Amino acid sequence: MVAKLLARWVVMVIAVPLIAAVIRWLSRALEERGGSTRTSRLLRHTADALRREPARTEERAGRRW
């Protein structure tokens, strides 16, 4: 059980940001070659979605229990 929890933590802390960085790099490389395209915008949007922290609602933000 601890090993599974540790593996999940490693994926969330290391792999997801690394994947987001690679996707962003690929998007920039595509834009440098031929300008902004639908594919490069989609890649950038995907990288942004992977990097963002989940939005906290005001209801949950005030609770401390």
ABEGO torsion letter per residue (X at the ends): XAAAAAAAAAAAAAAAAAAAAAAAAAAAAAAAAAEBBAAAAAAAAAAAAAABBBBBBAAAAABAX
